[in-house]
Amino acid sequence: MKKLSFHALFCTFLCAFLLVSWRAMSQEVEDQKEFDYNEEGKRGPSHWGDLKREWHSCKAGLMQSPIDLLHERVRIVPHFTNLKTEYKPCNATLKNRGHDIMLKWGEGAGYMEVNGTRYFLKQFHWHSPSEHTINGRRFALEAHLVHQSPTGSVAVIGVLYKIGRPDYFLSKMEEHLEEVSDTQEDKAIDLADPSQLEMLSSLYYRYIGSLTVPPCSQNVLWTIVRKIRTVSPEQVKLLRVAVHDDSDTNARPLQPLNDRKIQLRVKS
């Protein structure tokens, strides 16, 4: 019985350790000091996988993001009803991570639900130009809504923007963005409403990929909204100016599809 108890205890400890380690590995890097987006430098995207052992997936992973959502690769799935979002106003913190601007939500900001699994909203951040492309076309901006399930699984909703009318959510954030551009301090925001991102659409791309920054953890469930939103040139510029780096972009280059399936799901 003692051996059995020890074995059971060891297995429990090992499973807990692996789960905690996986969760830690799945989180995006909060600080850009150790990587950048300069393709000609030693810390650029093509070198991310060599900079740290735990970033090896950036180089060797076969399910990396972003990708081109090429029409010829897409399989249409009709009667799609398994995506649900439920967001509500919640306190948040605007943080300059050096490589991007992140809006980190407190508890209670809401969730997305896919096939019965709830992924709770953790943060927004923005990439310019867009990281994903559609049929080879790159857009001015891409927002990522990062969610996590209670077991540590990650799901991201991507929203693409072209130049046009100002985005409503970013218009409400402009004053705060200007403040974090001049300081290293985080900015607390009372009752920010994630539903104001206005991402509702009847068409969604769906595929399995990775985080687009180190550690490039895989098995991330990606949902890319097919409807293209608009953003003003000034808003895109403000997001770039606010970031504390010297890059003209914070978009990772496209990654190989490697025979992965891309679905265009129709929400009825």
Contacts in CASP RR format, 6 or more apart in sequence:
PFRMAT RR
TARGET T0000
AUTHOR 0000-0000-0000
METHOD contacts of the structure
MODEL  1
MKKLSFHALFCTFLCAFLLVSWRAMSQEVEDQKEFDYNEEGKRGPSHWGD
LKREWHSCKAGLMQSPIDLLHERVRIVPHFTNLKTEYKPCNATLKNRGHD
IMLKWGEGAGYMEVNGTRYFLKQFHWHSPSEHTINGRRFALEAHLVHQSP
TGSVAVIGVLYKIGRPDYFLSKMEEHLEEVSDTQEDKAIDLADPSQLEML
SSLYYRYIGSLTVPPCSQNVLWTIVRKIRTVSPEQVKLLRVAVHDDSDTN
ARPLQPLNDRKIQLRVKS
19 151 0 8 1.000
19 152 0 8 1.000
22 152 0 8 1.000
23 152 0 8 1.000
25 54 0 8 1.000
25 215 0 8 1.000
25 217 0 8 1.000
26 148 0 8 1.000
26 152 0 8 1.000
26 154 0 8 1.000
26 211 0 8 1.000
26 215 0 8 1.000
26 217 0 8 1.000
27 217 0 8 1.000
28 146 0 8 1.000
28 211 0 8 1.000
28 213 0 8 1.000
28 214 0 8 1.000
29 35 0 8 1.000
29 97 0 8 1.000
29 213 0 8 1.000
29 214 0 8 1.000
29 215 0 8 1.000
30 95 0 8 1.000
30 97 0 8 1.000
31 97 0 8 1.000
31 98 0 8 1.000
32 97 0 8 1.000
32 98 0 8 1.000
32 99 0 8 1.000
32 245 0 8 1.000
34 43 0 8 1.000
34 51 0 8 1.000
34 52 0 8 1.000
34 214 0 8 1.000
35 43 0 8 1.000
35 44 0 8 1.000
35 48 0 8 1.000
35 51 0 8 1.000
35 99 0 8 1.000
35 213 0 8 1.000
35 214 0 8 1.000
36 43 0 8 1.000
36 44 0 8 1.000
36 99 0 8 1.000
36 245 0 8 1.000
36 247 0 8 1.000
37 44 0 8 1.000
37 45 0 8 1.000
37 99 0 8 1.000
37 247 0 8 1.000
37 249 0 8 1.000
37 250 0 8 1.000
37 251 0 8 1.000
37 252 0 8 1.000
38 44 0 8 1.000
38 247 0 8 1.000
39 45 0 8 1.000
39 46 0 8 1.000
39 253 0 8 1.000
41 47 0 8 1.000
43 51 0 8 1.000
45 58 0 8 1.000
45 252 0 8 1.000
45 253 0 8 1.000
46 253 0 8 1.000
48 55 0 8 1.000
48 58 0 8 1.000
48 59 0 8 1.000
48 214 0 8 1.000
48 216 0 8 1.000
49 55 0 8 1.000
49 56 0 8 1.000
49 57 0 8 1.000
49 58 0 8 1.000
49 59 0 8 1.000
49 60 0 8 1.000
49 214 0 8 1.000
49 216 0 8 1.000
50 59 0 8 1.000
51 214 0 8 1.000
52 214 0 8 1.000
52 215 0 8 1.000
54 215 0 8 1.000
55 214 0 8 1.000
55 215 0 8 1.000
55 216 0 8 1.000
57 64 0 8 1.000
57 210 0 8 1.000
57 215 0 8 1.000
57 216 0 8 1.000
57 217 0 8 1.000
57 218 0 8 1.000
58 64 0 8 1.000
58 214 0 8 1.000
58 215 0 8 1.000
58 216 0 8 1.000
61 210 0 8 1.000
61 216 0 8 1.000
61 218 0 8 1.000
62 256 0 8 1.000
62 258 0 8 1.000
63 208 0 8 1.000
63 209 0 8 1.000
63 210 0 8 1.000
63 218 0 8 1.000
63 219 0 8 1.000
63 258 0 8 1.000
63 260 0 8 1.000
64 209 0 8 1.000
64 210 0 8 1.000
64 216 0 8 1.000
64 218 0 8 1.000
64 255 0 8 1.000
64 256 0 8 1.000
65 131 0 8 1.000
65 132 0 8 1.000
65 209 0 8 1.000
65 210 0 8 1.000
65 211 0 8 1.000
65 212 0 8 1.000
65 220 0 8 1.000
65 222 0 8 1.000
65 252 0 8 1.000
65 255 0 8 1.000
66 131 0 8 1.000
66 132 0 8 1.000
66 133 0 8 1.000
66 212 0 8 1.000
66 251 0 8 1.000
66 252 0 8 1.000
66 254 0 8 1.000
66 255 0 8 1.000
67 132 0 8 1.000
67 207 0 8 1.000
67 209 0 8 1.000
67 254 0 8 1.000
67 255 0 8 1.000
67 256 0 8 1.000
67 257 0 8 1.000
67 260 0 8 1.000
67 262 0 8 1.000
68 132 0 8 1.000
68 133 0 8 1.000
68 134 0 8 1.000
68 135 0 8 1.000
68 136 0 8 1.000
68 254 0 8 1.000
68 257 0 8 1.000
69 132 0 8 1.000
69 133 0 8 1.000
69 134 0 8 1.000
69 135 0 8 1.000
69 205 0 8 1.000
69 224 0 8 1.000
69 262 0 8 1.000
70 135 0 8 1.000
70 136 0 8 1.000
70 262 0 8 1.000
71 135 0 8 1.000
73 257 0 8 1.000
73 262 0 8 1.000
74 205 0 8 1.000
74 262 0 8 1.000
74 263 0 8 1.000
74 264 0 8 1.000
75 261 0 8 1.000
75 262 0 8 1.000
75 263 0 8 1.000
75 264 0 8 1.000
76 263 0 8 1.000
76 264 0 8 1.000
76 266 0 8 1.000
77 206 0 8 1.000
77 263 0 8 1.000
77 264 0 8 1.000
77 265 0 8 1.000
77 266 0 8 1.000
78 266 0 8 1.000
79 266 0 8 1.000
79 268 0 8 1.000
80 204 0 8 1.000
80 265 0 8 1.000
80 266 0 8 1.000
80 267 0 8 1.000
80 268 0 8 1.000
81 267 0 8 1.000
81 268 0 8 1.000
82 114 0 8 1.000
82 115 0 8 1.000
82 116 0 8 1.000
83 112 0 8 1.000
83 113 0 8 1.000
83 114 0 8 1.000
83 204 0 8 1.000
83 223 0 8 1.000
83 265 0 8 1.000
83 267 0 8 1.000
84 112 0 8 1.000
84 113 0 8 1.000
84 114 0 8 1.000
85 111 0 8 1.000
85 112 0 8 1.000
85 113 0 8 1.000
85 157 0 8 1.000
85 199 0 8 1.000
86 110 0 8 1.000
86 111 0 8 1.000
86 112 0 8 1.000
86 113 0 8 1.000
87 109 0 8 1.000
87 110 0 8 1.000
87 111 0 8 1.000
87 121 0 8 1.000
87 193 0 8 1.000
87 194 0 8 1.000
87 195 0 8 1.000
88 108 0 8 1.000
88 109 0 8 1.000
88 110 0 8 1.000
88 193 0 8 1.000
88 194 0 8 1.000
88 195 0 8 1.000
89 191 0 8 1.000
89 192 0 8 1.000
89 193 0 8 1.000
90 105 0 8 1.000
90 106 0 8 1.000
90 107 0 8 1.000
90 108 0 8 1.000
90 109 0 8 1.000
90 110 0 8 1.000
90 191 0 8 1.000
90 192 0 8 1.000
90 193 0 8 1.000
90 194 0 8 1.000
91 105 0 8 1.000
91 106 0 8 1.000
91 188 0 8 1.000
91 189 0 8 1.000
91 190 0 8 1.000
91 191 0 8 1.000
91 192 0 8 1.000
92 103 0 8 1.000
92 104 0 8 1.000
92 105 0 8 1.000
92 106 0 8 1.000
92 109 0 8 1.000
92 188 0 8 1.000
92 189 0 8 1.000
92 192 0 8 1.000
93 103 0 8 1.000
93 104 0 8 1.000
93 106 0 8 1.000
93 186 0 8 1.000
93 187 0 8 1.000
93 188 0 8 1.000
93 189 0 8 1.000
94 101 0 8 1.000
94 102 0 8 1.000
94 103 0 8 1.000
94 104 0 8 1.000
94 173 0 8 1.000
94 176 0 8 1.000
94 177 0 8 1.000
94 180 0 8 1.000
94 186 0 8 1.000
94 187 0 8 1.000
94 188 0 8 1.000
94 189 0 8 1.000
95 101 0 8 1.000
95 102 0 8 1.000
95 103 0 8 1.000
95 104 0 8 1.000
95 180 0 8 1.000
95 186 0 8 1.000
95 187 0 8 1.000
96 102 0 8 1.000
96 180 0 8 1.000
96 181 0 8 1.000
96 184 0 8 1.000
96 186 0 8 1.000
96 242 0 8 1.000
96 243 0 8 1.000
96 244 0 8 1.000
97 125 0 8 1.000
98 243 0 8 1.000
98 244 0 8 1.000
98 245 0 8 1.000
99 213 0 8 1.000
99 243 0 8 1.000
99 245 0 8 1.000
99 247 0 8 1.000
99 250 0 8 1.000
100 125 0 8 1.000
100 126 0 8 1.000
100 127 0 8 1.000
100 243 0 8 1.000
100 250 0 8 1.000
101 125 0 8 1.000
101 126 0 8 1.000
101 177 0 8 1.000
101 180 0 8 1.000
101 239 0 8 1.000
101 242 0 8 1.000
101 243 0 8 1.000
102 123 0 8 1.000
102 124 0 8 1.000
102 125 0 8 1.000
103 123 0 8 1.000
103 124 0 8 1.000
103 125 0 8 1.000
103 173 0 8 1.000
103 189 0 8 1.000
103 192 0 8 1.000
104 122 0 8 1.000
104 123 0 8 1.000
105 121 0 8 1.000
105 122 0 8 1.000
105 123 0 8 1.000
105 124 0 8 1.000
105 192 0 8 1.000
105 194 0 8 1.000
108 120 0 8 1.000
109 120 0 8 1.000
109 121 0 8 1.000
109 194 0 8 1.000
110 120 0 8 1.000
110 121 0 8 1.000
110 194 0 8 1.000
111 118 0 8 1.000
111 119 0 8 1.000
111 120 0 8 1.000
111 121 0 8 1.000
111 147 0 8 1.000
112 118 0 8 1.000
112 119 0 8 1.000
112 121 0 8 1.000
112 145 0 8 1.000
112 147 0 8 1.000
112 155 0 8 1.000
112 157 0 8 1.000
112 223 0 8 1.000
113 119 0 8 1.000
114 155 0 8 1.000
114 221 0 8 1.000
114 223 0 8 1.000
117 149 0 8 1.000
117 153 0 8 1.000
118 149 0 8 1.000
118 150 0 8 1.000
119 147 0 8 1.000
119 148 0 8 1.000
119 149 0 8 1.000
119 153 0 8 1.000
119 154 0 8 1.000
119 155 0 8 1.000
119 221 0 8 1.000
120 147 0 8 1.000
120 148 0 8 1.000
120 149 0 8 1.000
120 150 0 8 1.000
121 145 0 8 1.000
121 146 0 8 1.000
121 147 0 8 1.000
121 194 0 8 1.000
122 146 0 8 1.000
122 147 0 8 1.000
122 148 0 8 1.000
123 145 0 8 1.000
123 146 0 8 1.000
124 143 0 8 1.000
124 144 0 8 1.000
124 145 0 8 1.000
124 146 0 8 1.000
124 194 0 8 1.000
124 197 0 8 1.000
125 143 0 8 1.000
125 144 0 8 1.000
125 146 0 8 1.000
126 141 0 8 1.000
126 142 0 8 1.000
126 143 0 8 1.000
126 144 0 8 1.000
126 239 0 8 1.000
127 141 0 8 1.000
127 142 0 8 1.000
127 144 0 8 1.000
127 212 0 8 1.000
127 250 0 8 1.000
127 251 0 8 1.000
127 252 0 8 1.000
128 140 0 8 1.000
128 141 0 8 1.000
128 142 0 8 1.000
128 236 0 8 1.000
128 239 0 8 1.000
128 240 0 8 1.000
128 249 0 8 1.000
128 250 0 8 1.000
128 251 0 8 1.000
129 138 0 8 1.000
129 139 0 8 1.000
129 140 0 8 1.000
129 141 0 8 1.000
129 142 0 8 1.000
129 249 0 8 1.000
129 251 0 8 1.000
130 138 0 8 1.000
130 139 0 8 1.000
130 140 0 8 1.000
130 141 0 8 1.000
130 142 0 8 1.000
130 160 0 8 1.000
130 161 0 8 1.000
130 251 0 8 1.000
131 142 0 8 1.000
131 212 0 8 1.000
131 251 0 8 1.000
131 252 0 8 1.000
132 142 0 8 1.000
132 158 0 8 1.000
132 160 0 8 1.000
132 224 0 8 1.000
133 139 0 8 1.000
133 254 0 8 1.000
134 160 0 8 1.000
139 160 0 8 1.000
139 161 0 8 1.000
139 162 0 8 1.000
139 228 0 8 1.000
140 161 0 8 1.000
140 162 0 8 1.000
140 163 0 8 1.000
140 231 0 8 1.000
140 233 0 8 1.000
140 236 0 8 1.000
141 160 0 8 1.000
141 161 0 8 1.000
141 231 0 8 1.000
141 235 0 8 1.000
141 236 0 8 1.000
141 239 0 8 1.000
142 158 0 8 1.000
142 159 0 8 1.000
142 160 0 8 1.000
142 161 0 8 1.000
142 251 0 8 1.000
143 158 0 8 1.000
143 159 0 8 1.000
143 161 0 8 1.000
143 197 0 8 1.000
144 156 0 8 1.000
144 157 0 8 1.000
144 158 0 8 1.000
144 212 0 8 1.000
145 156 0 8 1.000
145 157 0 8 1.000
145 158 0 8 1.000
145 159 0 8 1.000
145 194 0 8 1.000
145 197 0 8 1.000
145 199 0 8 1.000
146 154 0 8 1.000
146 156 0 8 1.000
147 154 0 8 1.000
147 155 0 8 1.000
147 156 0 8 1.000
147 157 0 8 1.000
148 154 0 8 1.000
148 155 0 8 1.000
149 155 0 8 1.000
153 219 0 8 1.000
153 221 0 8 1.000
154 211 0 8 1.000
154 217 0 8 1.000
154 219 0 8 1.000
154 220 0 8 1.000
154 221 0 8 1.000
155 220 0 8 1.000
155 221 0 8 1.000
155 222 0 8 1.000
155 223 0 8 1.000
156 211 0 8 1.000
156 220 0 8 1.000
156 221 0 8 1.000
156 222 0 8 1.000
156 223 0 8 1.000
157 199 0 8 1.000
157 223 0 8 1.000
157 224 0 8 1.000
157 225 0 8 1.000
158 199 0 8 1.000
158 222 0 8 1.000
158 223 0 8 1.000
158 224 0 8 1.000
158 225 0 8 1.000
159 197 0 8 1.000
159 199 0 8 1.000
159 225 0 8 1.000
159 229 0 8 1.000
160 224 0 8 1.000
160 225 0 8 1.000
160 228 0 8 1.000
160 229 0 8 1.000
161 167 0 8 1.000
161 228 0 8 1.000
161 229 0 8 1.000
161 230 0 8 1.000
161 231 0 8 1.000
161 236 0 8 1.000
162 228 0 8 1.000
162 229 0 8 1.000
162 230 0 8 1.000
162 231 0 8 1.000
163 230 0 8 1.000
163 231 0 8 1.000
163 232 0 8 1.000
163 233 0 8 1.000
163 236 0 8 1.000
164 230 0 8 1.000
164 231 0 8 1.000
164 232 0 8 1.000
165 230 0 8 1.000
165 232 0 8 1.000
166 230 0 8 1.000
166 231 0 8 1.000
166 232 0 8 1.000
166 234 0 8 1.000
166 235 0 8 1.000
167 229 0 8 1.000
167 230 0 8 1.000
167 231 0 8 1.000
167 232 0 8 1.000
167 235 0 8 1.000
168 196 0 8 1.000
168 198 0 8 1.000
169 196 0 8 1.000
169 197 0 8 1.000
169 198 0 8 1.000
170 177 0 8 1.000
170 231 0 8 1.000
170 235 0 8 1.000
170 238 0 8 1.000
170 239 0 8 1.000
171 235 0 8 1.000
172 196 0 8 1.000
174 235 0 8 1.000
174 238 0 8 1.000
176 187 0 8 1.000
176 189 0 8 1.000
177 238 0 8 1.000
177 239 0 8 1.000
177 242 0 8 1.000
178 238 0 8 1.000
178 242 0 8 1.000
179 187 0 8 1.000
180 186 0 8 1.000
180 187 0 8 1.000
180 242 0 8 1.000
181 238 0 8 1.000
181 241 0 8 1.000
181 242 0 8 1.000
181 243 0 8 1.000
184 244 0 8 1.000
198 229 0 8 1.000
199 225 0 8 1.000
199 229 0 8 1.000
201 225 0 8 1.000
201 226 0 8 1.000
201 227 0 8 1.000
201 267 0 8 1.000
202 266 0 8 1.000
202 267 0 8 1.000
202 268 0 8 1.000
203 225 0 8 1.000
203 226 0 8 1.000
203 227 0 8 1.000
203 264 0 8 1.000
203 265 0 8 1.000
203 266 0 8 1.000
203 267 0 8 1.000
204 223 0 8 1.000
204 224 0 8 1.000
204 225 0 8 1.000
204 226 0 8 1.000
204 264 0 8 1.000
204 265 0 8 1.000
204 267 0 8 1.000
205 222 0 8 1.000
205 223 0 8 1.000
205 224 0 8 1.000
205 226 0 8 1.000
205 262 0 8 1.000
205 263 0 8 1.000
205 264 0 8 1.000
205 265 0 8 1.000
206 221 0 8 1.000
206 222 0 8 1.000
206 223 0 8 1.000
206 224 0 8 1.000
206 262 0 8 1.000
206 263 0 8 1.000
206 264 0 8 1.000
206 265 0 8 1.000
207 222 0 8 1.000
207 260 0 8 1.000
207 261 0 8 1.000
207 262 0 8 1.000
207 263 0 8 1.000
208 218 0 8 1.000
208 219 0 8 1.000
208 220 0 8 1.000
208 221 0 8 1.000
208 222 0 8 1.000
208 260 0 8 1.000
209 218 0 8 1.000
209 219 0 8 1.000
209 220 0 8 1.000
209 221 0 8 1.000
209 222 0 8 1.000
209 260 0 8 1.000
210 216 0 8 1.000
210 217 0 8 1.000
210 218 0 8 1.000
210 219 0 8 1.000
210 220 0 8 1.000
210 255 0 8 1.000
211 217 0 8 1.000
211 220 0 8 1.000
212 252 0 8 1.000
213 252 0 8 1.000
226 264 0 8 1.000
240 248 0 8 1.000
240 250 0 8 1.000
243 250 0 8 1.000
END
